[in-house]
Amino acid sequence: MPAVPRAEKPIFRIDLHPPRSLSGRAARNIVILLACATSIIGLIFWAVGAWPVVGFLGVDVVLLALAFYFSFRAARAGEQIELRQGNLRVTRISAHGGRQEFDFQPYWLQVVLERGEDDQCQLYLRSHGKRFEIGGFLGADEKTDLAGKLDQLLRKARCCPDPQTV
């Protein structure tokens, strides 16, 4: 049962998804280009009598296509963060479409950005001695920006419970 009615408009909402530098169309074009190149090479080997090589040339194309498939399937995962009056909800969406919702009371909630070595960092929501990681797939700069924005919004929500003033 949600702590806040769904009909209420969110004060803040952000959808987070793992970054991908290659579009699906570009990945498909790469696989097709590689398939054409290996087919030409395979025909040359076939013509000189080395026909067993043809099967091995196709394996790399199949493996690349599978790697792209699993990568793009993993990219369907994400998180939604919604701040409403009296509630912050984090909805995690798995790559398979499963949803988990986590509700937090904004008054006690802290945004914690822990920096590690090599410009790595982790972003947590902490409340009542427990912590919950968000944006695990984001880069350090994106986590820093998100932490600043969430911290600012939570401070405003604590001092001004009226959503029109946030």
Kinemage of the C-alpha trace (Angstrom):
@kinemage 1
@onewidth
@group {chain A} dominant
@subgroup {mainchain}
@vectorlist {calphas} color= white
{ca met a 1} P 0.000 0.000 0.000
{ca pro a 2} L 1.588 3.305 -1.054
{ca ala a 3} L 2.232 5.864 1.679
{ca val a 4} L 1.101 8.660 -0.655
{ca pro a 5} L -1.834 8.527 -3.080
{ca arg a 6} L -0.744 8.018 -6.690
{ca ala a 7} L -2.995 10.846 -7.903
{ca glu a 8} L -0.718 13.450 -6.316
{ca lys a 9} L 1.715 15.038 -8.765
{ca pro a 10} L 5.392 14.399 -7.933
{ca ile a 11} L 7.543 17.310 -6.778
{ca phe a 12} L 10.529 15.729 -8.503
{ca arg a 13} L 10.931 12.691 -10.732
{ca ile a 14} L 13.923 11.252 -12.543
{ca asp a 15} L 14.342 8.075 -14.573
{ca leu a 16} L 17.808 6.521 -14.437
{ca his a 17} L 19.061 4.017 -17.000
{ca pro a 18} L 22.473 2.463 -17.647
{ca pro a 19} L 24.369 4.498 -20.232
{ca arg a 20} L 24.875 2.979 -23.665
{ca ser a 21} L 27.144 4.528 -26.275
{ca leu a 22} L 25.876 2.378 -29.137
{ca ser a 23} L 22.346 2.378 -30.514
{ca gly a 24} L 20.530 -0.815 -31.440
{ca arg a 25} L 20.627 0.139 -35.097
{ca ala a 26} L 24.399 0.705 -35.002
{ca ala a 27} L 24.923 -2.650 -33.257
{ca arg a 28} L 22.842 -4.382 -35.928
{ca asn a 29} L 24.868 -2.672 -38.670
{ca ile a 30} L 28.137 -3.798 -37.065
{ca val a 31} L 26.931 -7.418 -36.901
{ca ile a 32} L 25.779 -7.278 -40.549
{ca leu a 33} L 29.080 -5.731 -41.666
{ca leu a 34} L 31.075 -8.372 -39.805
{ca ala a 35} L 28.850 -11.143 -41.214
{ca cys a 36} L 29.448 -9.879 -44.757
{ca ala a 37} L 33.214 -9.627 -44.213
{ca thr a 38} L 33.468 -13.115 -42.737
{ca ser a 39} L 31.256 -14.501 -45.516
{ca ile a 40} L 33.626 -13.144 -48.161
{ca ile a 41} L 36.630 -14.537 -46.288
{ca gly a 42} L 34.762 -17.837 -45.881
{ca leu a 43} L 34.077 -18.055 -49.613
{ca ile a 44} L 37.778 -17.578 -50.303
{ca phe a 45} L 38.661 -20.398 -47.917
{ca trp a 46} L 35.915 -22.584 -49.444
{ca ala a 47} L 37.298 -21.948 -52.937
{ca val a 48} L 40.790 -23.108 -51.966
{ca gly a 49} L 39.439 -26.231 -50.282
{ca ala a 50} L 39.649 -25.193 -46.639
{ca trp a 51} L 35.889 -25.482 -46.091
{ca pro a 52} L 36.088 -26.354 -42.326
{ca val a 53} L 37.304 -22.796 -41.659
{ca val a 54} L 33.914 -21.406 -42.765
{ca gly a 55} L 32.158 -22.728 -39.652
{ca phe a 56} L 34.705 -21.149 -37.354
{ca leu a 57} L 34.374 -17.798 -39.116
{ca gly a 58} L 30.658 -17.745 -38.325
{ca val a 59} L 31.190 -18.351 -34.612
{ca asp a 60} L 32.614 -14.870 -33.994
{ca val a 61} L 29.574 -13.236 -35.638
{ca val a 62} L 27.174 -15.293 -33.524
{ca leu a 63} L 29.098 -14.493 -30.330
{ca leu a 64} L 29.146 -10.769 -31.131
{ca ala a 65} L 25.401 -10.806 -31.840
{ca leu a 66} L 24.766 -12.581 -28.519
{ca ala a 67} L 26.961 -10.086 -26.657
{ca phe a 68} L 24.992 -7.177 -28.118
{ca tyr a 69} L 21.691 -8.916 -27.309
{ca phe a 70} L 22.603 -9.429 -23.650
{ca ser a 71} L 24.035 -5.919 -23.362
{ca phe a 72} L 20.877 -4.288 -24.703
{ca arg a 73} L 18.685 -6.534 -22.572
{ca ala a 74} L 20.626 -5.433 -19.472
{ca ala a 75} L 20.103 -1.807 -20.532
{ca arg a 76} L 16.350 -2.193 -19.955
{ca ala a 77} L 17.056 -2.085 -16.218
{ca gly a 78} L 16.692 1.212 -14.445
{ca glu a 79} L 15.483 3.186 -11.479
{ca gln a 80} L 12.790 5.805 -11.015
{ca ile a 81} L 13.072 8.276 -8.165
{ca glu a 82} L 9.954 10.249 -7.235
{ca leu a 83} L 9.659 12.795 -4.478
{ca arg a 84} L 6.124 13.525 -3.366
{ca gln a 85} L 4.911 15.358 -0.313
{ca gly a 86} L 5.871 13.116 2.614
{ca asn a 87} L 7.355 10.302 0.512
{ca leu a 88} L 10.373 9.480 -1.624
{ca arg a 89} L 9.871 6.370 -3.732
{ca val a 90} L 12.609 4.471 -5.536
{ca thr a 91} L 11.312 1.995 -8.107
{ca arg a 92} L 13.826 -0.516 -9.418
{ca ile a 93} L 13.079 -2.133 -12.745
{ca ser a 94} L 15.058 -5.248 -13.592
{ca ala a 95} L 16.202 -6.168 -17.083
{ca his a 96} L 13.390 -8.740 -17.156
{ca gly a 97} L 10.742 -6.127 -16.280
{ca gly a 98} L 10.300 -6.957 -12.590
{ca arg a 99} L 9.543 -3.968 -10.370
{ca gln a 100} L 10.444 -3.312 -6.753
{ca glu a 101} L 9.276 -0.196 -4.922
{ca phe a 102} L 10.977 1.259 -1.861
{ca asp a 103} L 9.388 4.118 0.094
{ca phe a 104} L 11.276 6.515 2.363
{ca gln a 105} L 10.094 9.285 4.662
{ca pro a 106} L 11.972 12.401 3.420
{ca tyr a 107} L 12.209 14.085 6.820
{ca trp a 108} L 14.710 11.510 8.151
{ca leu a 109} L 16.368 10.711 4.847
{ca gln a 110} L 20.003 11.602 4.133
{ca val a 111} L 21.794 11.520 0.789
{ca val a 112} L 25.297 10.082 1.205
{ca leu a 113} L 27.957 10.114 -1.516
{ca glu a 114} L 30.953 7.962 -0.596
{ca arg a 115} L 34.079 8.493 -2.661
{ca gly a 116} L 36.511 5.658 -3.180
{ca glu a 117} L 39.713 5.188 -5.096
{ca asp a 118} L 40.136 5.909 -8.813
{ca asp a 119} L 37.253 8.409 -8.961
{ca gln a 120} L 34.758 5.708 -7.957
{ca cys a 121} L 31.868 6.613 -5.714
{ca gln a 122} L 28.671 5.150 -4.332
{ca leu a 123} L 25.408 6.985 -3.742
{ca tyr a 124} L 23.182 5.979 -0.836
{ca leu a 125} L 19.952 7.014 0.776
{ca arg a 126} L 20.356 6.571 4.539
{ca ser a 127} L 17.609 6.504 7.130
{ca his a 128} L 17.374 5.023 10.626
{ca gly a 129} L 20.817 3.396 10.414
{ca lys a 130} L 20.103 1.613 7.129
{ca arg a 131} L 21.377 2.553 3.708
{ca phe a 132} L 20.053 1.916 0.234
{ca glu a 133} L 22.237 2.288 -2.869
{ca ile a 134} L 20.825 4.131 -5.860
{ca gly a 135} L 22.244 4.761 -9.326
{ca gly a 136} L 24.836 2.004 -9.078
{ca phe a 137} L 25.255 2.005 -12.867
{ca leu a 138} L 25.895 5.762 -13.120
{ca gly a 139} L 29.304 7.389 -13.460
{ca ala a 140} L 30.910 9.475 -10.717
{ca asp a 141} L 29.844 12.817 -12.240
{ca glu a 142} L 26.226 11.734 -12.651
{ca lys a 143} L 26.134 10.437 -9.066
{ca thr a 144} L 27.564 13.714 -7.771
{ca asp a 145} L 24.956 15.742 -9.694
{ca leu a 146} L 22.121 13.470 -8.544
{ca ala a 147} L 23.299 13.610 -4.915
{ca gly a 148} L 23.372 17.413 -4.990
{ca lys a 149} L 19.933 17.658 -6.558
{ca leu a 150} L 18.343 15.131 -4.180
{ca asp a 151} L 19.959 16.718 -1.123
{ca gln a 152} L 18.703 20.162 -2.164
{ca leu a 153} L 15.167 18.883 -2.803
{ca leu a 154} L 15.016 16.966 0.475
{ca arg a 155} L 16.167 20.045 2.418
{ca lys a 156} L 13.426 22.121 0.785
{ca ala a 157} L 10.833 19.406 1.422
{ca arg a 158} L 11.774 19.332 5.132
{ca cys a 159} L 11.520 23.070 5.659
{ca cys a 160} L 8.551 23.694 3.361
{ca pro a 161} L 6.012 20.844 3.489
{ca asp a 162} L 3.818 22.676 0.948
{ca pro a 163} L 4.710 21.222 -2.510
{ca gln a 164} L 4.021 24.576 -4.247
{ca thr a 165} L 7.004 26.143 -2.435
{ca val a 166} L 9.529 23.416 -3.326
